[in-house]
Amino acid sequence: MFLVPDVVVRFFHRMASPPHFYSFTERLMPWLVAIFVLLTAAGLYGGLYLAPADYQQGDSYRIIYIHVPSAWMSLFIYVVMAIAGAIGLIWRIKLAEIVAISSAPIGASFTFIALSTGSLWGKPMWGTWWVWDARLTSELILLFLYLGVIGLYGAIDDKRVASKAVAILALVGVVNIPVIHYSVEWWNTLHQGPTVTKMDKPSIHVSMLIPLLLMALSFKFYYLIALLQRTRLELLRRERNSQWVKTMVLENK
Amino acid sequence: MTMQEFFAMGGYAFYVWTSYGLTLLVLLANVIIPVSQRKQFFSQSLKRKR
């Protein structure tokens, strides 16, 4: 720990305390929402209005500005969930357990968005809503993993035990993540290959790339906002018998 | 570009706007649900106190 500055260590120690976390995130929220709104407005303006139509796909490609960031988020959130679950499993940090389970519905939502907008893009471009290829199937499995995590957590009454079970399920499911990422390279598929995350130059024009990256960043902030909302709710429920929650209830905040 | 052209999306209006509408609904729900449940938590725990 000697490599980490003292200020950072103290920050994390304080954040692990539920009442501090609760009031700090309340003050943080308006800033997060402001940044999210700015990024989304700029991203949508660039993507839907400024960027030209694709020379092959016409205007249908504009679905990319939500489809691709959602698909990235579906993988990103899963990894966050698994890491937070592992931290909770090893060090029994309550807040890590709560971050893990609070991530699941948001990750499931982004997976659902990626699948359904992909379908809405596939219909006019491929001529079909769905194919059972590697990319689509592994992404569908990701949705089931998220739903499995949510269901398992709900099925166990003792939430500390539930968090352990959920963390193990999430960790086992991590094997699916590289499969999804590399599926378009490992198997022949209708799904187009990667255009942004390639080793050489991305095969997408700057006027299309910038709004895409703005939307990707905006979705990161959205995740933070939605995650904090769920985390604070779960924190209140778990800590409902502690003094700080009782005081807050009486003050009706 | 006119307003009409913008909303027509080169003939792909249904696919593009359904995608964006669906995304908006799902993302809104993910914030509204926890916020309203938190309000519920406070009003219910207050009732139990009294």
Interface residues (C-beta under 8 A of the other chain):
Chain A: L48 Y49 A53 G58 D59 S60 R62 I63 I66 H67 S70 P105 I106 S109 F112 I113 S116 T117 L120 W121 K123 P124 Y222 I225 A226 Q229 R230 R232 L233 L236 R237 R240 V245 M248 V249 L250 N252 K253
Chain B: M1 F6 M9 G10 G11 Y12 Y15 V16 T18 S19 Y20 L22 T23 V26 L27 A29 N30 V31 P34 V35 Q37 R38 F41 F42 S45 L46 K49
